[in-house]
């Protein structure tokens, strides 16, 4: 079962995303802060297939920062950004092979975005 790293600081959204991924056949590992996500990515050893990250995170790092770190480790790493406010910045701050999902989004939208990224790009591992 592919493992997706989820970075979300709101507990309700953590559960929503984890449930959606589970229903879509994915396993998820949830980080509440960007710093925690980067630590997990650095220790990853190729286990994560994609990153789903909120843009506005508590702590020193935001979702843009997490995505940049993910790409330093895996240059083609698939990334799904989620945001209630920063969606317009995706064209300037987002990385290639990524999708922006404005909040609120439906579970099917998340699964479709992930499937498109995982099926179209170079495998991250």
MODELLER restraints for C-alpha pairs under 7 A, 6 or more apart:
rsr = mdl.restraints
at = mdl.atoms
rsr.add(forms.Gaussian(group=physical.xy_distance, feature=features.Distance(at['CA:1:A'], at['CA:25:A']), mean=6.70, stdev=0.5))
rsr.add(forms.Gaussian(group=physical.xy_distance, feature=features.Distance(at['CA:1:A'], at['CA:26:A']), mean=5.70, stdev=0.5))
rsr.add(forms.Gaussian(group=physical.xy_distance, feature=features.Distance(at['CA:1:A'], at['CA:27:A']), mean=6.21, stdev=0.5))
rsr.add(forms.Gaussian(group=physical.xy_distance, feature=features.Distance(at['CA:2:A'], at['CA:26:A']), mean=5.26, stdev=0.5))
rsr.add(forms.Gaussian(group=physical.xy_distance, feature=features.Distance(at['CA:2:A'], at['CA:27:A']), mean=6.00, stdev=0.5))
rsr.add(forms.Gaussian(group=physical.xy_distance, feature=features.Distance(at['CA:2:A'], at['CA:49:A']), mean=6.16, stdev=0.5))
rsr.add(forms.Gaussian(group=physical.xy_distance, feature=features.Distance(at['CA:3:A'], at['CA:26:A']), mean=5.94, stdev=0.5))
rsr.add(forms.Gaussian(group=physical.xy_distance, feature=features.Distance(at['CA:3:A'], at['CA:27:A']), mean=4.64, stdev=0.5))
rsr.add(forms.Gaussian(group=physical.xy_distance, feature=features.Distance(at['CA:3:A'], at['CA:28:A']), mean=5.33, stdev=0.5))
rsr.add(forms.Gaussian(group=physical.xy_distance, feature=features.Distance(at['CA:3:A'], at['CA:47:A']), mean=6.53, stdev=0.5))
rsr.add(forms.Gaussian(group=physical.xy_distance, feature=features.Distance(at['CA:3:A'], at['CA:48:A']), mean=5.00, stdev=0.5))
rsr.add(forms.Gaussian(group=physical.xy_distance, feature=features.Distance(at['CA:3:A'], at['CA:49:A']), mean=5.80, stdev=0.5))
rsr.add(forms.Gaussian(group=physical.xy_distance, feature=features.Distance(at['CA:4:A'], at['CA:26:A']), mean=6.86, stdev=0.5))
rsr.add(forms.Gaussian(group=physical.xy_distance, feature=features.Distance(at['CA:4:A'], at['CA:27:A']), mean=6.20, stdev=0.5))
rsr.add(forms.Gaussian(group=physical.xy_distance, feature=features.Distance(at['CA:4:A'], at['CA:28:A']), mean=4.76, stdev=0.5))
rsr.add(forms.Gaussian(group=physical.xy_distance, feature=features.Distance(at['CA:4:A'], at['CA:29:A']), mean=6.35, stdev=0.5))
rsr.add(forms.Gaussian(group=physical.xy_distance, feature=features.Distance(at['CA:4:A'], at['CA:48:A']), mean=5.45, stdev=0.5))
rsr.add(forms.Gaussian(group=physical.xy_distance, feature=features.Distance(at['CA:4:A'], at['CA:49:A']), mean=5.71, stdev=0.5))
rsr.add(forms.Gaussian(group=physical.xy_distance, feature=features.Distance(at['CA:4:A'], at['CA:50:A']), mean=5.10, stdev=0.5))
rsr.add(forms.Gaussian(group=physical.xy_distance, feature=features.Distance(at['CA:4:A'], at['CA:51:A']), mean=5.83, stdev=0.5))
rsr.add(forms.Gaussian(group=physical.xy_distance, feature=features.Distance(at['CA:5:A'], at['CA:28:A']), mean=5.80, stdev=0.5))
rsr.add(forms.Gaussian(group=physical.xy_distance, feature=features.Distance(at['CA:5:A'], at['CA:29:A']), mean=5.01, stdev=0.5))
rsr.add(forms.Gaussian(group=physical.xy_distance, feature=features.Distance(at['CA:5:A'], at['CA:30:A']), mean=6.07, stdev=0.5))
rsr.add(forms.Gaussian(group=physical.xy_distance, feature=features.Distance(at['CA:5:A'], at['CA:48:A']), mean=6.26, stdev=0.5))
rsr.add(forms.Gaussian(group=physical.xy_distance, feature=features.Distance(at['CA:5:A'], at['CA:50:A']), mean=6.36, stdev=0.5))
rsr.add(forms.Gaussian(group=physical.xy_distance, feature=features.Distance(at['CA:5:A'], at['CA:51:A']), mean=4.87, stdev=0.5))
rsr.add(forms.Gaussian(group=physical.xy_distance, feature=features.Distance(at['CA:5:A'], at['CA:52:A']), mean=6.20, stdev=0.5))
rsr.add(forms.Gaussian(group=physical.xy_distance, feature=features.Distance(at['CA:6:A'], at['CA:28:A']), mean=6.59, stdev=0.5))
rsr.add(forms.Gaussian(group=physical.xy_distance, feature=features.Distance(at['CA:6:A'], at['CA:29:A']), mean=6.01, stdev=0.5))
rsr.add(forms.Gaussian(group=physical.xy_distance, feature=features.Distance(at['CA:6:A'], at['CA:30:A']), mean=4.72, stdev=0.5))
rsr.add(forms.Gaussian(group=physical.xy_distance, feature=features.Distance(at['CA:6:A'], at['CA:31:A']), mean=6.11, stdev=0.5))
rsr.add(forms.Gaussian(group=physical.xy_distance, feature=features.Distance(at['CA:6:A'], at['CA:51:A']), mean=5.97, stdev=0.5))
rsr.add(forms.Gaussian(group=physical.xy_distance, feature=features.Distance(at['CA:6:A'], at['CA:52:A']), mean=4.74, stdev=0.5))
rsr.add(forms.Gaussian(group=physical.xy_distance, feature=features.Distance(at['CA:6:A'], at['CA:53:A']), mean=5.75, stdev=0.5))
rsr.add(forms.Gaussian(group=physical.xy_distance, feature=features.Distance(at['CA:7:A'], at['CA:30:A']), mean=5.90, stdev=0.5))
rsr.add(forms.Gaussian(group=physical.xy_distance, feature=features.Distance(at['CA:7:A'], at['CA:31:A']), mean=4.83, stdev=0.5))
rsr.add(forms.Gaussian(group=physical.xy_distance, feature=features.Distance(at['CA:7:A'], at['CA:32:A']), mean=5.75, stdev=0.5))
rsr.add(forms.Gaussian(group=physical.xy_distance, feature=features.Distance(at['CA:7:A'], at['CA:33:A']), mean=6.59, stdev=0.5))
rsr.add(forms.Gaussian(group=physical.xy_distance, feature=features.Distance(at['CA:7:A'], at['CA:34:A']), mean=6.78, stdev=0.5))
rsr.add(forms.Gaussian(group=physical.xy_distance, feature=features.Distance(at['CA:7:A'], at['CA:37:A']), mean=6.52, stdev=0.5))
rsr.add(forms.Gaussian(group=physical.xy_distance, feature=features.Distance(at['CA:7:A'], at['CA:52:A']), mean=6.20, stdev=0.5))
rsr.add(forms.Gaussian(group=physical.xy_distance, feature=features.Distance(at['CA:7:A'], at['CA:53:A']), mean=4.50, stdev=0.5))
rsr.add(forms.Gaussian(group=physical.xy_distance, feature=features.Distance(at['CA:7:A'], at['CA:54:A']), mean=6.09, stdev=0.5))
rsr.add(forms.Gaussian(group=physical.xy_distance, feature=features.Distance(at['CA:8:A'], at['CA:14:A']), mean=5.82, stdev=0.5))
rsr.add(forms.Gaussian(group=physical.xy_distance, feature=features.Distance(at['CA:8:A'], at['CA:31:A']), mean=6.48, stdev=0.5))
rsr.add(forms.Gaussian(group=physical.xy_distance, feature=features.Distance(at['CA:8:A'], at['CA:32:A']), mean=5.23, stdev=0.5))
rsr.add(forms.Gaussian(group=physical.xy_distance, feature=features.Distance(at['CA:8:A'], at['CA:53:A']), mean=6.20, stdev=0.5))
rsr.add(forms.Gaussian(group=physical.xy_distance, feature=features.Distance(at['CA:8:A'], at['CA:54:A']), mean=5.43, stdev=0.5))
rsr.add(forms.Gaussian(group=physical.xy_distance, feature=features.Distance(at['CA:8:A'], at['CA:57:A']), mean=6.94, stdev=0.5))
rsr.add(forms.Gaussian(group=physical.xy_distance, feature=features.Distance(at['CA:9:A'], at['CA:32:A']), mean=4.44, stdev=0.5))
rsr.add(forms.Gaussian(group=physical.xy_distance, feature=features.Distance(at['CA:9:A'], at['CA:33:A']), mean=6.29, stdev=0.5))
rsr.add(forms.Gaussian(group=physical.xy_distance, feature=features.Distance(at['CA:9:A'], at['CA:57:A']), mean=6.01, stdev=0.5))
rsr.add(forms.Gaussian(group=physical.xy_distance, feature=features.Distance(at['CA:9:A'], at['CA:58:A']), mean=6.61, stdev=0.5))
rsr.add(forms.Gaussian(group=physical.xy_distance, feature=features.Distance(at['CA:14:A'], at['CA:30:A']), mean=6.96, stdev=0.5))
rsr.add(forms.Gaussian(group=physical.xy_distance, feature=features.Distance(at['CA:18:A'], at['CA:28:A']), mean=5.93, stdev=0.5))
rsr.add(forms.Gaussian(group=physical.xy_distance, feature=features.Distance(at['CA:20:A'], at['CA:107:A']), mean=5.18, stdev=0.5))
rsr.add(forms.Gaussian(group=physical.xy_distance, feature=features.Distance(at['CA:21:A'], at['CA:27:A']), mean=6.58, stdev=0.5))
rsr.add(forms.Gaussian(group=physical.xy_distance, feature=features.Distance(at['CA:21:A'], at['CA:28:A']), mean=6.86, stdev=0.5))
rsr.add(forms.Gaussian(group=physical.xy_distance, feature=features.Distance(at['CA:21:A'], at['CA:111:A']), mean=6.92, stdev=0.5))
rsr.add(forms.Gaussian(group=physical.xy_distance, feature=features.Distance(at['CA:24:A'], at['CA:111:A']), mean=6.48, stdev=0.5))
rsr.add(forms.Gaussian(group=physical.xy_distance, feature=features.Distance(at['CA:31:A'], at['CA:37:A']), mean=5.46, stdev=0.5))
rsr.add(forms.Gaussian(group=physical.xy_distance, feature=features.Distance(at['CA:33:A'], at['CA:57:A']), mean=6.43, stdev=0.5))
rsr.add(forms.Gaussian(group=physical.xy_distance, feature=features.Distance(at['CA:33:A'], at['CA:58:A']), mean=6.32, stdev=0.5))
rsr.add(forms.Gaussian(group=physical.xy_distance, feature=features.Distance(at['CA:33:A'], at['CA:59:A']), mean=6.28, stdev=0.5))
rsr.add(forms.Gaussian(group=physical.xy_distance, feature=features.Distance(at['CA:34:A'], at['CA:57:A']), mean=6.93, stdev=0.5))
rsr.add(forms.Gaussian(group=physical.xy_distance, feature=features.Distance(at['CA:34:A'], at['CA:61:A']), mean=5.10, stdev=0.5))
rsr.add(forms.Gaussian(group=physical.xy_distance, feature=features.Distance(at['CA:34:A'], at['CA:62:A']), mean=6.12, stdev=0.5))
rsr.add(forms.Gaussian(group=physical.xy_distance, feature=features.Distance(at['CA:34:A'], at['CA:63:A']), mean=6.79, stdev=0.5))
rsr.add(forms.Gaussian(group=physical.xy_distance, feature=features.Distance(at['CA:34:A'], at['CA:66:A']), mean=5.79, stdev=0.5))
rsr.add(forms.Gaussian(group=physical.xy_distance, feature=features.Distance(at['CA:35:A'], at['CA:61:A']), mean=6.41, stdev=0.5))
rsr.add(forms.Gaussian(group=physical.xy_distance, feature=features.Distance(at['CA:38:A'], at['CA:66:A']), mean=6.29, stdev=0.5))
rsr.add(forms.Gaussian(group=physical.xy_distance, feature=features.Distance(at['CA:38:A'], at['CA:69:A']), mean=6.62, stdev=0.5))
rsr.add(forms.Gaussian(group=physical.xy_distance, feature=features.Distance(at['CA:41:A'], at['CA:70:A']), mean=6.65, stdev=0.5))
rsr.add(forms.Gaussian(group=physical.xy_distance, feature=features.Distance(at['CA:46:A'], at['CA:125:A']), mean=4.97, stdev=0.5))
rsr.add(forms.Gaussian(group=physical.xy_distance, feature=features.Distance(at['CA:49:A'], at['CA:124:A']), mean=6.15, stdev=0.5))
rsr.add(forms.Gaussian(group=physical.xy_distance, feature=features.Distance(at['CA:50:A'], at['CA:77:A']), mean=6.21, stdev=0.5))
rsr.add(forms.Gaussian(group=physical.xy_distance, feature=features.Distance(at['CA:50:A'], at['CA:78:A']), mean=4.90, stdev=0.5))
rsr.add(forms.Gaussian(group=physical.xy_distance, feature=features.Distance(at['CA:50:A'], at['CA:79:A']), mean=5.84, stdev=0.5))
rsr.add(forms.Gaussian(group=physical.xy_distance, feature=features.Distance(at['CA:51:A'], at['CA:78:A']), mean=6.35, stdev=0.5))
rsr.add(forms.Gaussian(group=physical.xy_distance, feature=features.Distance(at['CA:51:A'], at['CA:79:A']), mean=4.77, stdev=0.5))
rsr.add(forms.Gaussian(group=physical.xy_distance, feature=features.Distance(at['CA:51:A'], at['CA:80:A']), mean=6.16, stdev=0.5))
rsr.add(forms.Gaussian(group=physical.xy_distance, feature=features.Distance(at['CA:52:A'], at['CA:79:A']), mean=5.89, stdev=0.5))
rsr.add(forms.Gaussian(group=physical.xy_distance, feature=features.Distance(at['CA:52:A'], at['CA:80:A']), mean=4.65, stdev=0.5))
rsr.add(forms.Gaussian(group=physical.xy_distance, feature=features.Distance(at['CA:52:A'], at['CA:81:A']), mean=5.87, stdev=0.5))
rsr.add(forms.Gaussian(group=physical.xy_distance, feature=features.Distance(at['CA:53:A'], at['CA:63:A']), mean=5.61, stdev=0.5))
rsr.add(forms.Gaussian(group=physical.xy_distance, feature=features.Distance(at['CA:53:A'], at['CA:80:A']), mean=6.34, stdev=0.5))
rsr.add(forms.Gaussian(group=physical.xy_distance, feature=features.Distance(at['CA:53:A'], at['CA:81:A']), mean=5.04, stdev=0.5))
rsr.add(forms.Gaussian(group=physical.xy_distance, feature=features.Distance(at['CA:53:A'], at['CA:82:A']), mean=6.02, stdev=0.5))
rsr.add(forms.Gaussian(group=physical.xy_distance, feature=features.Distance(at['CA:54:A'], at['CA:63:A']), mean=5.53, stdev=0.5))
rsr.add(forms.Gaussian(group=physical.xy_distance, feature=features.Distance(at['CA:54:A'], at['CA:81:A']), mean=5.75, stdev=0.5))
rsr.add(forms.Gaussian(group=physical.xy_distance, feature=features.Distance(at['CA:54:A'], at['CA:82:A']), mean=4.61, stdev=0.5))
rsr.add(forms.Gaussian(group=physical.xy_distance, feature=features.Distance(at['CA:54:A'], at['CA:83:A']), mean=5.67, stdev=0.5))
rsr.add(forms.Gaussian(group=physical.xy_distance, feature=features.Distance(at['CA:55:A'], at['CA:62:A']), mean=5.54, stdev=0.5))
rsr.add(forms.Gaussian(group=physical.xy_distance, feature=features.Distance(at['CA:55:A'], at['CA:63:A']), mean=3.99, stdev=0.5))
rsr.add(forms.Gaussian(group=physical.xy_distance, feature=features.Distance(at['CA:55:A'], at['CA:64:A']), mean=6.27, stdev=0.5))
rsr.add(forms.Gaussian(group=physical.xy_distance, feature=features.Distance(at['CA:55:A'], at['CA:81:A']), mean=6.54, stdev=0.5))
rsr.add(forms.Gaussian(group=physical.xy_distance, feature=features.Distance(at['CA:55:A'], at['CA:82:A']), mean=6.22, stdev=0.5))
rsr.add(forms.Gaussian(group=physical.xy_distance, feature=features.Distance(at['CA:55:A'], at['CA:83:A']), mean=5.58, stdev=0.5))
rsr.add(forms.Gaussian(group=physical.xy_distance, feature=features.Distance(at['CA:55:A'], at['CA:86:A']), mean=6.81, stdev=0.5))
rsr.add(forms.Gaussian(group=physical.xy_distance, feature=features.Distance(at['CA:56:A'], at['CA:62:A']), mean=5.59, stdev=0.5))
rsr.add(forms.Gaussian(group=physical.xy_distance, feature=features.Distance(at['CA:56:A'], at['CA:63:A']), mean=6.44, stdev=0.5))
rsr.add(forms.Gaussian(group=physical.xy_distance, feature=features.Distance(at['CA:57:A'], at['CA:63:A']), mean=6.71, stdev=0.5))
rsr.add(forms.Gaussian(group=physical.xy_distance, feature=features.Distance(at['CA:64:A'], at['CA:93:A']), mean=6.76, stdev=0.5))
rsr.add(forms.Gaussian(group=physical.xy_distance, feature=features.Distance(at['CA:64:A'], at['CA:94:A']), mean=6.75, stdev=0.5))
rsr.add(forms.Gaussian(group=physical.xy_distance, feature=features.Distance(at['CA:67:A'], at['CA:79:A']), mean=6.99, stdev=0.5))
rsr.add(forms.Gaussian(group=physical.xy_distance, feature=features.Distance(at['CA:70:A'], at['CA:77:A']), mean=6.69, stdev=0.5))
rsr.add(forms.Gaussian(group=physical.xy_distance, feature=features.Distance(at['CA:71:A'], at['CA:77:A']), mean=5.96, stdev=0.5))
rsr.add(forms.Gaussian(group=physical.xy_distance, feature=features.Distance(at['CA:74:A'], at['CA:124:A']), mean=6.14, stdev=0.5))
rsr.add(forms.Gaussian(group=physical.xy_distance, feature=features.Distance(at['CA:76:A'], at['CA:97:A']), mean=6.90, stdev=0.5))
rsr.add(forms.Gaussian(group=physical.xy_distance, feature=features.Distance(at['CA:76:A'], at['CA:122:A']), mean=6.28, stdev=0.5))
rsr.add(forms.Gaussian(group=physical.xy_distance, feature=features.Distance(at['CA:76:A'], at['CA:124:A']), mean=5.89, stdev=0.5))
rsr.add(forms.Gaussian(group=physical.xy_distance, feature=features.Distance(at['CA:77:A'], at['CA:124:A']), mean=5.05, stdev=0.5))
rsr.add(forms.Gaussian(group=physical.xy_distance, feature=features.Distance(at['CA:78:A'], at['CA:97:A']), mean=5.69, stdev=0.5))
rsr.add(forms.Gaussian(group=physical.xy_distance, feature=features.Distance(at['CA:78:A'], at['CA:98:A']), mean=5.85, stdev=0.5))
rsr.add(forms.Gaussian(group=physical.xy_distance, feature=features.Distance(at['CA:78:A'], at['CA:117:A']), mean=5.82, stdev=0.5))
rsr.add(forms.Gaussian(group=physical.xy_distance, feature=features.Distance(at['CA:78:A'], at['CA:118:A']), mean=6.69, stdev=0.5))
rsr.add(forms.Gaussian(group=physical.xy_distance, feature=features.Distance(at['CA:79:A'], at['CA:97:A']), mean=6.79, stdev=0.5))
rsr.add(forms.Gaussian(group=physical.xy_distance, feature=features.Distance(at['CA:79:A'], at['CA:98:A']), mean=4.66, stdev=0.5))
rsr.add(forms.Gaussian(group=physical.xy_distance, feature=features.Distance(at['CA:79:A'], at['CA:99:A']), mean=6.55, stdev=0.5))
rsr.add(forms.Gaussian(group=physical.xy_distance, feature=features.Distance(at['CA:80:A'], at['CA:98:A']), mean=5.57, stdev=0.5))
rsr.add(forms.Gaussian(group=physical.xy_distance, feature=features.Distance(at['CA:80:A'], at['CA:99:A']), mean=4.86, stdev=0.5))
rsr.add(forms.Gaussian(group=physical.xy_distance, feature=features.Distance(at['CA:80:A'], at['CA:100:A']), mean=5.90, stdev=0.5))
rsr.add(forms.Gaussian(group=physical.xy_distance, feature=features.Distance(at['CA:81:A'], at['CA:99:A']), mean=6.13, stdev=0.5))
rsr.add(forms.Gaussian(group=physical.xy_distance, feature=features.Distance(at['CA:81:A'], at['CA:100:A']), mean=4.75, stdev=0.5))
rsr.add(forms.Gaussian(group=physical.xy_distance, feature=features.Distance(at['CA:81:A'], at['CA:101:A']), mean=6.06, stdev=0.5))
rsr.add(forms.Gaussian(group=physical.xy_distance, feature=features.Distance(at['CA:82:A'], at['CA:100:A']), mean=5.90, stdev=0.5))
rsr.add(forms.Gaussian(group=physical.xy_distance, feature=features.Distance(at['CA:82:A'], at['CA:101:A']), mean=4.85, stdev=0.5))
rsr.add(forms.Gaussian(group=physical.xy_distance, feature=features.Distance(at['CA:82:A'], at['CA:102:A']), mean=5.71, stdev=0.5))
rsr.add(forms.Gaussian(group=physical.xy_distance, feature=features.Distance(at['CA:82:A'], at['CA:103:A']), mean=6.37, stdev=0.5))
rsr.add(forms.Gaussian(group=physical.xy_distance, feature=features.Distance(at['CA:83:A'], at['CA:101:A']), mean=6.72, stdev=0.5))
rsr.add(forms.Gaussian(group=physical.xy_distance, feature=features.Distance(at['CA:83:A'], at['CA:102:A']), mean=5.15, stdev=0.5))
rsr.add(forms.Gaussian(group=physical.xy_distance, feature=features.Distance(at['CA:83:A'], at['CA:103:A']), mean=5.42, stdev=0.5))
rsr.add(forms.Gaussian(group=physical.xy_distance, feature=features.Distance(at['CA:84:A'], at['CA:102:A']), mean=5.70, stdev=0.5))
rsr.add(forms.Gaussian(group=physical.xy_distance, feature=features.Distance(at['CA:84:A'], at['CA:103:A']), mean=4.65, stdev=0.5))
rsr.add(forms.Gaussian(group=physical.xy_distance, feature=features.Distance(at['CA:87:A'], at['CA:100:A']), mean=6.53, stdev=0.5))
rsr.add(forms.Gaussian(group=physical.xy_distance, feature=features.Distance(at['CA:87:A'], at['CA:102:A']), mean=5.93, stdev=0.5))
rsr.add(forms.Gaussian(group=physical.xy_distance, feature=features.Distance(at['CA:90:A'], at['CA:100:A']), mean=6.73, stdev=0.5))
rsr.add(forms.Gaussian(group=physical.xy_distance, feature=features.Distance(at['CA:97:A'], at['CA:117:A']), mean=6.59, stdev=0.5))
rsr.add(forms.Gaussian(group=physical.xy_distance, feature=features.Distance(at['CA:97:A'], at['CA:121:A']), mean=6.92, stdev=0.5))
rsr.add(forms.Gaussian(group=physical.xy_distance, feature=features.Distance(at['CA:99:A'], at['CA:113:A']), mean=6.55, stdev=0.5))
